[in-house]
Amino acid sequence: MMEKSIFEHSNVFRFPEKVEYSSEGIISKRVIDRPVGTVTLFSFDKGQRLSTHSAPYDAMIQVIEGAAEIVINEVLFSLGAGDSVIMPAGIPHSVYAVEKFKMVLTMIKG
């Protein structure tokens, strides 16, 4: 189940509190959506994944809760809360929830 919403500006919030977990699912909430890029908050239940794909823009993942495995160009990265990684434009990558986790995805269009 994919849920999308735009966050209100000029309000203080904490990312982990702004998205719940969905049993055997992935939820996404659009935080900022502009022509130059997007910021999206995700939650993944344990075992959920985004299969290998590439994007035409640079993207940065910031893990804010839990743990995930990110594969970029066939190299495995293990990330936990507080860890971030940049996925370059046009390079294959995938995301796997080792345990329930939440992340912020920032995509910059160039």
C-alpha positions in Angstrom: 0.0 0.0 0.0 1.5 3.3 -1.1 0.2 6.4 0.6 1.2 9.9 -0.6 0.8 13.2 1.0 2.4 16.6 1.0 3.7 17.9 4.4 2.7 21.3 5.6 5.4 23.9 5.7 6.4 26.0 8.8 5.6 23.1 11.2 8.2 21.3 13.4 8.0 17.5 13.1 10.0 14.3 13.7 10.3 12.0 10.7 9.9 8.7 12.6 6.6 9.9 14.0 5.2 10.9 10.6 4.9 7.4 9.0 3.6 4.2 10.5 4.6 0.6 9.5 2.3 -1.4 7.3 2.2 -5.2 7.8 4.1 -6.8 4.9 4.1 -3.4 3.1 5.8 -0.2 2.2 4.4 3.2 2.8 5.7 6.4 1.2 4.7 10.0 2.1 5.9 12.9 0.0 7.4 15.6 2.2 8.5 18.1 -0.6 7.6 17.8 -4.3 9.1 20.4 -6.6 10.2 20.4 -10.2 13.9 20.3 -9.0 13.5 17.3 -6.8 11.6 15.5 -4.1 11.9 14.4 -0.5 10.0 11.3 0.4 9.5 9.5 3.8 9.3 5.7 3.6 8.6 2.8 6.0 9.3 -0.8 5.1 8.1 -3.8 7.0 10.8 -6.5 7.6 11.6 -8.4 4.5 10.1 -5.8 2.1 12.3 -4.7 -0.8 12.6 -2.4 -3.8 14.0 -4.5 -6.6 17.0 -3.4 -8.6 16.3 -0.3 -10.6 18.0 2.9 -11.6 16.9 6.6 -11.5 17.8 9.4 -13.8 18.8 11.6 -10.8 21.1 11.4 -7.9 19.3 10.2 -4.8 20.3 10.1 -1.1 18.9 7.7 1.5 19.0 8.6 5.2 18.0 5.8 7.5 16.1 7.2 10.5 15.0 3.9 12.2 15.8 0.2 11.9 18.2 -1.4 9.4 18.5 -1.9 5.7 20.7 -3.3 3.0 21.3 -1.1 0.0 23.0 -2.5 -3.0 24.5 0.1 -5.4 26.2 -1.2 -8.6 26.4 -4.7 -7.1 28.1 -3.4 -3.9 26.3 -4.2 -0.6 26.0 -1.5 2.1 24.5 -2.2 5.5 22.8 0.9 7.0 21.3 1.6 10.4 19.6 4.6 12.0 21.7 7.7 11.4 23.5 6.3 8.3 23.2 7.8 4.8 24.3 6.8 1.3 24.2 8.5 -2.1 23.0 6.6 -5.1 24.4 8.1 -8.3 22.1 8.8 -11.3 21.8 5.9 -13.8 23.5 3.3 -11.5 21.4 0.2 -10.5 20.4 0.0 -6.9 18.0 -1.9 -4.6 16.7 -1.6 -1.0 16.0 -4.5 1.4 14.6 -4.2 4.9 16.7 -6.4 7.1 14.3 -5.4 9.9 11.5 -2.8 9.9 13.0 0.5 8.9 12.2 4.1 8.0 14.2 6.3 5.6 14.1 9.7 3.9 14.8 9.6 0.2 16.0 12.9 -1.4 16.1 13.1 -5.2 17.7 16.0 -6.9 17.0 16.5 -10.6 19.8 17.9 -12.6 
